[in-house]
């Protein structure tokens, strides 16, 4: 028990808050659209977690097949955005 009590007394780091901003929602919707087009349904919670990590530049440790699929869709969303930006600049 002493070891357990010692861990409970350890100082905790304050949580870091990452906002589910409008940019996160837009990213989640785009990923959902890509998923639906590929015949893949991803739960909303998964979309938001992945989009939030993606928008805030965070790595995401996971054991969920949906996140692997979302990584593929994220690449296609990024390529689409780059093409759209290039065509609007020209």
Secondary structure as UniProt FT lines:
FT   HELIX           2..8
FT   HELIX           22..37
FT   TURN            38..39
FT   HELIX           44..55
FT   TURN            56..57
FT   HELIX           65..89
//
